[in-house]
Amino acid sequence: MKVKGIISEEKVTLPGLRETLQGVESERIAAEKEMSYEFRRSMEHANQLAKTTPEKARALVAELIKMEKMKPEIAYRIANIMPKTRDEVRAIFAKERFTLFSEELDSIIELVMTHF
């Protein structure tokens, strides 16, 4: 399959991607189409790494974006990775030009745990 151009682009979480891929998979099964290698690998990847439901992931992103110093890209990364420790959160923010205080790290971890 050749890609000729990008039609649209939007950020999605891994649980949301898994849900979309499952819909495509059911359509292909109903139409008796073969699943490509890339599609099967994408499904496997999404199934292994998605740690919550799409609704909880969207709610987590919405709450994270409300926080100070939070960019949408980082909020989606946090929702995809679901970090459980301060070190994991620090690693996500490693490229940023600022550091987070312990209270900010703990509030991020608390939000993640409530949406797990």
ROVEXRO-261022 format. One record per residue (C-alpha): residue number from 1; residue in one letter; y, z, x negated. Coordinates in pm, 1 decimal. Each point is the difference from the previous one (the first is absolute). Example, Ala and Ser with C-alpha at 12.3 -4.5 7.8 and 13.67 -1.06 7.14 Angstrom:
% ROVEXRO-261022
[pt 1,'A',[-450.0,780.0,-1230.0]]
[pt 2,'S',[344.0,-66.0,-137.0]]
% end
This chain:
% ROVEXRO-261022
[pt 1,'M',[0.0,0.0,0.0]]
[pt 2,'K',[332.7,-103.9,-147.8]]
[pt 3,'V',[313.8,195.3,72.5]]
[pt 4,'K',[299.0,-227.6,36.2]]
[pt 5,'G',[269.0,254.7,71.7]]
[pt 6,'I',[78.2,345.1,126.2]]
[pt 7,'I',[86.7,7.8,368.8]]
[pt 8,'S',[98.2,364.8,25.1]]
[pt 9,'E',[-34.5,317.1,-196.2]]
[pt 10,'E',[-22.7,362.8,110.4]]
[pt 11,'K',[-123.1,325.3,-144.6]]
[pt 12,'V',[-324.0,138.9,139.9]]
[pt 13,'T',[-209.4,302.7,-76.5]]
[pt 14,'L',[-364.4,-25.6,-100.6]]
[pt 15,'P',[-121.7,141.3,333.8]]
[pt 16,'G',[214.5,-260.0,178.9]]
[pt 17,'L',[-142.4,-272.7,-222.1]]
[pt 18,'R',[-352.6,118.7,73.9]]
[pt 19,'E',[69.5,-19.9,373.5]]
[pt 20,'T',[139.1,-354.6,-33.6]]
[pt 21,'L',[-293.2,-113.9,-213.8]]
[pt 22,'Q',[-247.1,143.1,251.6]]
[pt 23,'G',[168.4,-204.3,272.5]]
[pt 24,'V',[-26.7,-316.5,-209.5]]
[pt 25,'E',[-362.2,82.3,-79.5]]
[pt 26,'S',[-90.9,37.3,367.7]]
[pt 27,'E',[172.0,-333.2,78.4]]
[pt 28,'R',[-198.1,-172.2,-277.1]]
[pt 29,'I',[-325.8,153.9,119.2]]
[pt 30,'A',[70.5,-113.6,356.5]]
[pt 31,'A',[78.6,-351.4,-122.4]]
[pt 32,'E',[-307.4,8.3,-227.5]]
[pt 33,'K',[210.2,-78.0,-308.2]]
[pt 34,'E',[-107.6,96.9,-347.8]]
[pt 35,'M',[176.5,286.1,-178.8]]
[pt 36,'S',[140.4,-104.0,-336.4]]
[pt 37,'Y',[-66.5,205.2,-310.5]]
[pt 38,'E',[365.4,99.1,-22.7]]
[pt 39,'F',[3.9,116.0,362.2]]
[pt 40,'R',[-314.6,208.8,-45.1]]
[pt 41,'R',[144.6,161.4,-314.3]]
[pt 42,'S',[328.5,70.8,181.0]]
[pt 43,'M',[-189.5,167.2,285.3]]
[pt 44,'E',[-202.0,207.1,-243.8]]
[pt 45,'H',[314.0,106.7,-187.5]]
[pt 46,'A',[185.8,96.1,317.9]]
[pt 47,'N',[-299.3,191.4,138.6]]
[pt 48,'Q',[-47.4,199.7,-319.3]]
[pt 49,'L',[363.2,89.5,-63.1]]
[pt 50,'A',[145.8,53.0,348.4]]
[pt 51,'K',[-3.1,377.1,48.2]]
[pt 52,'T',[157.2,41.3,343.6]]
[pt 53,'T',[72.4,-184.6,323.3]]
[pt 54,'P',[270.3,-268.3,25.9]]
[pt 55,'E',[200.6,214.3,245.7]]
[pt 56,'K',[1.4,302.3,-232.3]]
[pt 57,'A',[94.6,-219.5,-297.4]]
[pt 58,'R',[295.1,-152.0,190.7]]
[pt 59,'A',[113.5,347.4,108.4]]
[pt 60,'L',[-22.5,123.7,-359.7]]
[pt 61,'V',[208.5,-292.6,-126.5]]
[pt 62,'A',[261.3,63.5,269.9]]
[pt 63,'E',[28.2,367.0,-97.1]]
[pt 64,'L',[6.2,-73.2,-372.3]]
[pt 65,'I',[280.1,-254.4,34.0]]
[pt 66,'K',[218.0,270.4,158.0]]
[pt 67,'M',[-18.5,202.2,-321.3]]
[pt 68,'E',[270.0,-11.5,-262.3]]
[pt 69,'K',[-81.5,-209.8,-311.3]]
[pt 70,'M',[-275.0,-187.7,187.8]]
[pt 71,'K',[-14.2,-377.3,-15.6]]
[pt 72,'P',[-212.6,-192.7,252.7]]
[pt 73,'E',[-218.8,-139.5,-279.4]]
[pt 74,'I',[-82.4,349.1,-121.8]]
[pt 75,'A',[-63.3,125.9,353.5]]
[pt 76,'Y',[-256.4,-277.3,54.8]]
[pt 77,'R',[-158.4,72.0,-337.9]]
[pt 78,'I',[-32.6,368.3,91.0]]
[pt 79,'A',[-153.4,-90.2,338.5]]
[pt 80,'N',[-252.4,-226.7,-174.4]]
[pt 81,'I',[-97.6,241.8,-276.2]]
[pt 82,'M',[29.3,327.1,198.4]]
[pt 83,'P',[62.2,219.8,-308.8]]
[pt 84,'K',[-124.3,359.0,14.4]]
[pt 85,'T',[152.9,149.7,-314.9]]
[pt 86,'R',[342.4,20.6,-159.6]]
[pt 87,'D',[-117.3,-207.2,-294.9]]
[pt 88,'E',[-108.4,-284.5,227.8]]
[pt 89,'V',[341.2,0.3,171.9]]
[pt 90,'R',[176.6,11.5,-337.5]]
[pt 91,'A',[-202.0,-302.8,-111.4]]
[pt 92,'I',[121.0,-195.0,304.1]]
[pt 93,'F',[361.5,86.3,-85.3]]
[pt 94,'A',[-46.3,-60.6,-375.7]]
[pt 95,'K',[209.3,-319.5,-11.4]]
[pt 96,'E',[294.4,151.5,185.4]]
[pt 97,'R',[309.3,115.5,-185.6]]
[pt 98,'F',[-15.7,348.8,147.0]]
[pt 99,'T',[-248.7,283.2,16.2]]
[pt 100,'L',[-103.7,196.5,302.9]]
[pt 101,'F',[25.7,376.1,26.4]]
[pt 102,'S',[-305.5,207.9,83.8]]
[pt 103,'E',[121.9,50.2,357.7]]
[pt 104,'E',[29.4,-375.7,52.5]]
[pt 105,'L',[-346.3,-59.8,-143.8]]
[pt 106,'D',[-146.2,270.5,223.4]]
[pt 107,'S',[168.8,-141.1,310.3]]
[pt 108,'I',[-145.1,-345.2,-73.1]]
[pt 109,'I',[-348.2,146.7,-48.4]]
[pt 110,'E',[38.2,202.2,320.3]]
[pt 111,'L',[93.1,-313.4,194.8]]
[pt 112,'V',[-299.0,-184.2,-143.8]]
[pt 113,'M',[-236.9,281.9,93.6]]
[pt 114,'T',[127.9,11.9,359.8]]
[pt 115,'H',[-67.8,-374.2,38.3]]
[pt 116,'F',[-337.0,-5.7,-176.2]]
% end
